[in-house]
């Protein structure tokens, strides 16, 4: 018995691969622009205090877990991506392809971002060593900063990025479509 019943390109056709690459590029470009034009922890109000652009760096995994352990976070993200690819390949008809493409775009965007030192006002270079005094930071670039009702866990929702948005929207789409598929059975 073969573990994967379908060939890779049957499950991941070229249009799917191109959409994941496009989402990843959009994410990396928005992060690059944030590095060039924003300063760490110096909010720029867009819609008053409700929506700000605030440059932060997440050296952790999902929602900042394992903060301060960038290589552990990198390894966990790599494992998560491999599990996602294998799960989708093994279950190609489960969930909507757009949901899978969004989740994978976000995962790849944040994964690639972890390989670079961000140099404020300049750009990025490959590496894992930061020097905050020289404006060199590691971790995933987050910059979308929304106000959040004070009675929840956070005073403000933690800053996030395009990749995080892709993962969130993709997961909601996958859960919704998987539930619909389950209800049909």
Secondary structure, DSSP 4 states (H G I P E B T S, - for coil): --S--S-HHHHS-HHHHHHHHHHHHHHHHHHHHHHHH--BT--EEEETTTEEEEEEEE-SSGGGTTTT-HHHHHHHHHHHHHHHHHHHHHTTTSS-HHHHHHHHHHHHHHHHHTTEEEETTTEEEE-S--BGGGTEE-SEEEEEEEB--TTSS-SBPPPB-HHHHHHHHHHHHHHHHHHHHHHH-
